[in-house]
Amino acid sequence: MFNLKIFKSGIVFYIDRYDKLETLFKEIDNKMHDIRQFFDDSEKIMIKIENFKEKIHDIPKIIEKFESYNLKVKGILTEHYDEKETPIKREEDKETTLIIIKNIRSGQKLNHTGHLIIVGNVHSGSEITANGSIVIFGQCSGIVRAGIKIKPSYILALSMNTPLVQIGEVKHQVNNNYKNPVFIYEKGGKLFFDEFKKEEEL
């Protein structure tokens, strides 16, 4: 259910399919009891969840669980992640992940030089920009610009009704109201929107 691998690009914690969050947390506690001594304080990690689409609402709690062990989550990997294509990060690369637990209000502008995780809503009239990926655990109604300098990057939100998204140089005016989690990525100069619909909606 829970394992880790060390790559040149960093440490990845793999979470296999699980039924209950409590069961997963018990396994994390047991594993961390055995391996915690091998990590430095504020060690940066990445996590990958096998049934990502079904468990997307659990991710904020999973991040909090790892941070309770003083592990900083710098990235959430999806099925689009390929370790072979991941560049080796140098010490001077500033691909830090900023986690903000609050709503971004109308009129506010937020900029970050690395990856950005927001646990809250991004209201209409606000704008968030990141050099890397942006993950929003809430409703997104503001303008979102990701991947300004870091490639590849993506945008993920639990729901989205925003006028404009941008990844890298590619901008897209959004006409749909996504009521389910939506994953946005750039490929071949175009933006693709993958909406994670519930089974009864398919």
Summary of the structure (lengths in Angstrom):
residues: 202
radius of gyration: 16.7
end to end distance: 27.8
largest distance: 49.8
contacts: 594
relative contact order: 0.11
helix: 18%
strand: 41%
